């Protein structure tokens, strides 16, 4: 292996680690944000909010474990959670926006999925924040997967 290929490999490893780290930071901020909204601000999470939490919270642990040592298999576990979470977030946004009729809304009287409890800057709702978080995580996971494909199918742990 020549010096240029060693530098290229190390650079990709660092770039890959940075992507997973950014995903972890985003998942952690989303998790802490949801806890802040419910526990500090007193906003009761609706059914769809709970489903979005169910798919975001494990990402904090999965992505952290995938960073030490950097393991490209982390995408295999994190990406499905993020995609399913995005589907719930998108459905929740449609409920919020009034596109889903009440007969198809899974919410109860205690915490309505259609009620707008919080809007930042007059248009950013909680489901929109969830969509942005999940989409960013998905994009970075796909970028990581594409960067690490060059390591070959049998090399799960990326060499340091």
C-alpha atoms as a printed R data frame, in Angstrom:
    type eleno elety resid chain resno       x      y      z
1   ATOM     1    CA   UNK     A     1   0.000  0.000  0.000
2   ATOM     2    CA   UNK     A     2   1.492  3.316 -0.990
3   ATOM     3    CA   UNK     A     3   1.412  6.499  1.081
4   ATOM     4    CA   UNK     A     4  -1.303  8.175 -1.036
5   ATOM     5    CA   UNK     A     5  -3.732  5.280 -0.580
6   ATOM     6    CA   UNK     A     6  -3.076  5.249  3.176
7   ATOM     7    CA   UNK     A     7  -3.859  8.991  3.365
8   ATOM     8    CA   UNK     A     8  -7.011  8.489  1.241
9   ATOM     9    CA   UNK     A     9  -8.179  5.628  3.482
10  ATOM    10    CA   UNK     A    10  -7.576  7.626  6.663
11  ATOM    11    CA   UNK     A    11  -9.366 10.645  5.209
12  ATOM    12    CA   UNK     A    12 -12.423  8.566  4.319
13  ATOM    13    CA   UNK     A    13 -12.389  7.004  7.787
14  ATOM    14    CA   UNK     A    14 -12.369 10.447  9.399
15  ATOM    15    CA   UNK     A    15 -15.053 11.756  7.051
16  ATOM    16    CA   UNK     A    16 -17.159  8.662  7.741
17  ATOM    17    CA   UNK     A    17 -16.712  9.031 11.483
18  ATOM    18    CA   UNK     A    18 -17.701 12.701 11.211
19  ATOM    19    CA   UNK     A    19 -20.923 11.731  9.408
20  ATOM    20    CA   UNK     A    20 -21.896  9.199 12.075
21  ATOM    21    CA   UNK     A    21 -20.939 11.689 14.796
22  ATOM    22    CA   UNK     A    22 -23.161 14.335 13.168
23  ATOM    23    CA   UNK     A    23 -26.023 11.810 13.032
24  ATOM    24    CA   UNK     A    24 -25.477 11.033 16.706
25  ATOM    25    CA   UNK     A    25 -25.466 14.730 17.651
26  ATOM    26    CA   UNK     A    26 -28.689 15.291 15.706
27  ATOM    27    CA   UNK     A    27 -30.400 12.250 17.269
28  ATOM    28    CA   UNK     A    28 -29.266 13.357 20.737
29  ATOM    29    CA   UNK     A    29 -30.524 16.919 20.229
30  ATOM    30    CA   UNK     A    30 -33.857 15.593 18.896
31  ATOM    31    CA   UNK     A    31 -34.193 13.255 21.879
32  ATOM    32    CA   UNK     A    32 -33.345 15.947 24.420
33  ATOM    33    CA   UNK     A    33 -35.601 18.404 22.587
34  ATOM    34    CA   UNK     A    34 -38.579 16.062 22.760
35  ATOM    35    CA   UNK     A    35 -37.958 15.511 26.461
36  ATOM    36    CA   UNK     A    36 -37.689 19.280 26.976
37  ATOM    37    CA   UNK     A    37 -41.009 19.862 25.216
38  ATOM    38    CA   UNK     A    38 -42.816 17.259 27.317
39  ATOM    39    CA   UNK     A    39 -41.098 17.451 30.702
40  ATOM    40    CA   UNK     A    40 -40.135 21.128 30.971
41  ATOM    41    CA   UNK     A    41 -42.683 22.883 28.753
42  ATOM    42    CA   UNK     A    42 -45.462 20.489 29.739
43  ATOM    43    CA   UNK     A    43 -46.568 19.621 26.188
44  ATOM    44    CA   UNK     A    44 -48.246 16.225 26.328
45  ATOM    45    CA   UNK     A    45 -46.989 14.031 23.455
46  ATOM    46    CA   UNK     A    46 -49.663 12.577 21.198
47  ATOM    47    CA   UNK     A    47 -49.692  9.016 19.842
48  ATOM    48    CA   UNK     A    48 -47.756  9.977 16.703
49  ATOM    49    CA   UNK     A    49 -45.196 11.882 18.780
50  ATOM    50    CA   UNK     A    50 -44.618  8.733 20.820
51  ATOM    51    CA   UNK     A    51 -44.069  6.668 17.678
52  ATOM    52    CA   UNK     A    52 -41.539  9.206 16.414
53  ATOM    53    CA   UNK     A    53 -39.761  9.030 19.775
54  ATOM    54    CA   UNK     A    54 -39.731  5.225 19.629
55  ATOM    55    CA   UNK     A    55 -37.692  5.387 16.434
56  ATOM    56    CA   UNK     A    56 -35.442  8.336 17.415
57  ATOM    57    CA   UNK     A    57 -34.353  7.380 20.934
58  ATOM    58    CA   UNK     A    58 -32.578  4.103 19.987
59  ATOM    59    CA   UNK     A    59 -30.586  5.971 17.331
60  ATOM    60    CA   UNK     A    60 -28.672  7.748 20.108
61  ATOM    61    CA   UNK     A    61 -27.326  4.435 21.420
62  ATOM    62    CA   UNK     A    62 -26.925  2.676 18.052
63  ATOM    63    CA   UNK     A    63 -24.968  5.550 16.494
64  ATOM    64    CA   UNK     A    64 -22.760  5.945 19.568
65  ATOM    65    CA   UNK     A    65 -21.901  2.230 19.555
66  ATOM    66    CA   UNK     A    66 -21.249  2.431 15.801
67  ATOM    67    CA   UNK     A    67 -18.627  5.146 16.299
68  ATOM    68    CA   UNK     A    68 -16.309  3.198 18.627
69  ATOM    69    CA   UNK     A    69 -14.739  1.596 16.664
70  ATOM    70    CA   UNK     A    70 -16.232  2.989 13.474
71  ATOM    71    CA   UNK     A    71 -18.427  0.205 12.116
72  ATOM    72    CA   UNK     A    72 -20.089  0.480  8.730
73  ATOM    73    CA   UNK     A    73 -22.804 -1.960  9.835
74  ATOM    74    CA   UNK     A    74 -24.280  0.886 11.877
75  ATOM    75    CA   UNK     A    75 -26.169  1.906  8.726
76  ATOM    76    CA   UNK     A    76 -27.877 -1.489  8.644
77  ATOM    77    CA   UNK     A    77 -29.421 -0.821 12.057
78  ATOM    78    CA   UNK     A    78 -29.887  2.941 12.045
79  ATOM    79    CA   UNK     A    79 -31.261  3.539  8.544
80  ATOM    80    CA   UNK     A    80 -34.464  1.464  8.925
81  ATOM    81    CA   UNK     A    81 -35.259  3.219 12.209
82  ATOM    82    CA   UNK     A    82 -34.753  6.630 10.608
83  ATOM    83    CA   UNK     A    83 -36.866  5.769  7.545
84  ATOM    84    CA   UNK     A    84 -39.760  4.442  9.652
85  ATOM    85    CA   UNK     A    85 -39.489  7.459 11.963
86  ATOM    86    CA   UNK     A    86 -39.609  9.754  8.924
87  ATOM    87    CA   UNK     A    87 -42.782  8.010  7.724
88  ATOM    88    CA   UNK     A    88 -44.454  8.655 11.095
89  ATOM    89    CA   UNK     A    89 -43.234 12.267 11.078
90  ATOM    90    CA   UNK     A    90 -44.554 12.848  7.556
91  ATOM    91    CA   UNK     A    91 -47.930 11.304  8.449
92  ATOM    92    CA   UNK     A    92 -48.026 13.487 11.569
93  ATOM    93    CA   UNK     A    93 -47.298 16.561  9.462
94  ATOM    94    CA   UNK     A    94 -50.183 15.646  7.143
95  ATOM    95    CA   UNK     A    95 -52.468 15.299 10.186
96  ATOM    96    CA   UNK     A    96 -51.238 18.686 11.474
97  ATOM    97    CA   UNK     A    97 -51.860 20.276  8.093
98  ATOM    98    CA   UNK     A    98 -55.413 18.926  7.897
99  ATOM    99    CA   UNK     A    99 -54.854 16.588  4.931
100 ATOM   100    CA   UNK     A   100 -55.818 13.462  6.911
101 ATOM   101    CA   UNK     A   101 -59.509 13.166  7.857
102 ATOM   102    CA   UNK     A   102 -60.362 12.728 11.534
103 ATOM   103    CA   UNK     A   103 -61.539  9.162 10.912
104 ATOM   104    CA   UNK     A   104 -57.947  8.188  9.977
105 ATOM   105    CA   UNK     A   105 -56.246  9.994 12.850
106 ATOM   106    CA   UNK     A   106 -54.922  7.700 15.590
107 ATOM   107    CA   UNK     A   107 -55.081 10.343 18.297
108 ATOM   108    CA   UNK     A   108 -57.199 10.508 21.422
109 ATOM   109    CA   UNK     A   109 -58.873 13.310 23.354
110 ATOM   110    CA   UNK     A   110 -55.992 13.716 25.840
111 ATOM   111    CA   UNK     A   111 -53.339 14.698 23.313
112 ATOM   112    CA   UNK     A   112 -54.527 15.643 19.857
113 ATOM   113    CA   UNK     A   113 -52.170 14.992 16.954
114 ATOM   114    CA   UNK     A   114 -53.795 17.796 14.972
115 ATOM   115    CA   UNK     A   115 -53.546 20.475 17.660
116 ATOM   116    CA   UNK     A   116 -50.745 22.966 17.114
117 ATOM   117    CA   UNK     A   117 -49.056 23.371 20.496
118 ATOM   118    CA   UNK     A   118 -45.833 24.995 19.329
119 ATOM   119    CA   UNK     A   119 -44.744 26.937 16.265
120 ATOM   120    CA   UNK     A   120 -41.273 28.408 15.931
121 ATOM   121    CA   UNK     A   121 -40.987 31.453 13.664
122 ATOM   122    CA   UNK     A   122 -44.679 31.050 12.847
123 ATOM   123    CA   UNK     A   123 -44.323 27.957 10.659
124 ATOM   124    CA   UNK     A   124 -41.948 25.344 12.143
125 ATOM   125    CA   UNK     A   125 -44.036 22.768 14.009
126 ATOM   126    CA   UNK     A   126 -42.904 19.762 16.038
127 ATOM   127    CA   UNK     A   127 -43.642 17.324 13.167
128 ATOM   128    CA   UNK     A   128 -41.638 19.575 10.808
129 ATOM   129    CA   UNK     A   129 -38.677 19.497 13.207
130 ATOM   130    CA   UNK     A   130 -38.962 15.711 13.263
131 ATOM   131    CA   UNK     A   131 -39.061 15.529  9.451
132 ATOM   132    CA   UNK     A   132 -35.953 17.713  9.214
133 ATOM   133    CA   UNK     A   133 -34.082 15.636 11.812
134 ATOM   134    CA   UNK     A   134 -34.946 12.269 10.273
135 ATOM   135    CA   UNK     A   135 -34.209 13.490  6.738
136 ATOM   136    CA   UNK     A   136 -30.793 14.855  7.730
137 ATOM   137    CA   UNK     A   137 -29.937 11.605  9.529
138 ATOM   138    CA   UNK     A   138 -31.009  9.534  6.506
139 ATOM   139    CA   UNK     A   139 -28.971 11.669  4.098
140 ATOM   140    CA   UNK     A   140 -25.840 11.420  6.268
141 ATOM   141    CA   UNK     A   141 -26.263  7.653  6.748
142 ATOM   142    CA   UNK     A   142 -26.562  7.158  2.981
143 ATOM   143    CA   UNK     A   143 -23.482  9.346  2.453
144 ATOM   144    CA   UNK     A   144 -21.622  7.224  5.018
145 ATOM   145    CA   UNK     A   145 -22.730  4.003  3.334
146 ATOM   146    CA   UNK     A   146 -21.576  5.282 -0.063
147 ATOM   147    CA   UNK     A   147 -18.188  6.363  1.354
148 ATOM   148    CA   UNK     A   148 -17.554  3.000  2.992
149 ATOM   149    CA   UNK     A   149 -18.629  0.781  0.086
150 ATOM   150    CA   UNK     A   150 -15.094  0.986 -1.296
151 ATOM   151    CA   UNK     A   151 -13.827 -1.027  1.703
152 ATOM   152    CA   UNK     A   152 -15.307 -4.221  0.267
153 ATOM   153    CA   UNK     A   153 -18.175 -6.463  1.337
154 ATOM   154    CA   UNK     A   154 -16.320 -8.379  4.071
155 ATOM   155    CA   UNK     A   155 -14.718 -5.452  5.870
156 ATOM   156    CA   UNK     A   156 -17.268 -4.337  8.446
157 ATOM   157    CA   UNK     A   157 -14.943 -2.481 10.780
158 ATOM   158    CA   UNK     A   158 -13.147  0.366  9.100
159 ATOM   159    CA   UNK     A   159  -9.397  0.253  9.618
160 ATOM   160    CA   UNK     A   160  -7.946  3.056 11.682
